[in-house]
Amino acid sequence: MEFKGASVDEECLLETAKNLGVCWFQTRDSEGIEIIEGNKTKRFELIREFEFDADRRAMSIVVRDPSDPENLLCFVKGADVALYNMMKLSDESDKQNLEKEILPLN
């Protein structure tokens, strides 16, 4: 399968998620998204989309988990520094691990 995304980095992210067996987006339309986890396809209802803007340097979608309708998930993509600033790290060791493992990739 070949991914087509809005940018090369989006295509690489999708391919990497698939190769790691995490999950991957099958399709997306105005009503929701389909995600494949392992060998199961799940359809998530689109609740809200936050389009990319230059201040946030990110875009997001909020979806409803079909297996638990009370559970909402937010998928975010954007500039690494913008995402880092959005994260709430639970303790100092999380911050140190992130800085050691992720930030050197820049």
N, C-alpha and C positions, 0 to 999 in steps of 0.2 A: 504494500500500500504506500502511496506517495501522498504526503501532506501538502496542502496548499493553504498558505496563511497570508495574512496582511503584510508580513515581513519575514525575512530570513530567520530572525531570532525566534519568532513564533513557531515557525516550522521546525526548528531545531529543538525547541522546548517540547513540542508535541512528540517528536520522534524519540527524544530521550525518555520521556515519561512512558511511552509504549515499550521501549527496549528494557526499561527497568521493571516493567510489570506493575507499575503503580496504578495507572489508569490512563485512558486516553479518550479524547473527544471524538465521537463518531460523526455527529452532525449537530448543527445549530440552526435554528430558525427563529422567527419572531415570537414563538410560543414557548420555546424551551431548548434544551440540549439533551443529547444522548451521550452517555459515557459508558465505556466498556471497562469493567473491572474484572480481571481474570477472564472467565468465559461468559460472563453475564453482561447484558446490556440493560442500562437503567435510563429511563426518561425522567428528566428533572424539569419541573415547570418554571419558566422564567418569571420572576417576581418584579425585578427592576434591573435596569442597565444604567450604569454611570459611564457616560462616554469619556473618552480620553480628554483631558484638558491640560494645558501647559503648566498650570499651578500645581496640580497633583502629580503630574507626569506619570499617570497611570489610568487604566480603565478597569471597571469591575462589573460583574454581574452577580445578582443575588438570585438563588434558585431554591426551590422546595424539594427536600429529599422525599422520594416516593415511598420509601420504606418507613419513614417517620415524618408525617406531615407537619409536625410541630418544629421540626429541625430545618433551619434555613442555612444554606452554605453560601459563602461569598468567594468567588474566584477573581483574582486580581492579577493583572499583568502590567508591567511598567518598568521604568528605570530602576536599576538595582538600588541606588541610593534612596530613591523615593520609597521603595518597598521597605528598606531597612528602617527608615524613619517612621513607618506606619506600624511596625511590629512592637508588640508588648512582650518583652522578655521577662520570664518569671524570676530569674535571679542572675547574679553576676556571672555564674559559670555558663549560662546560656549565651550571654553576650560575648564572653571570651571564646567559646566554641564557634560562634558565628564569625567572629573576626578572624579566627585562625583558619577556618575551613572555607568560608564563602568569599569574604572580601578580597583575599589575595587573587581571586580569579579575574578581578577588574584590570 
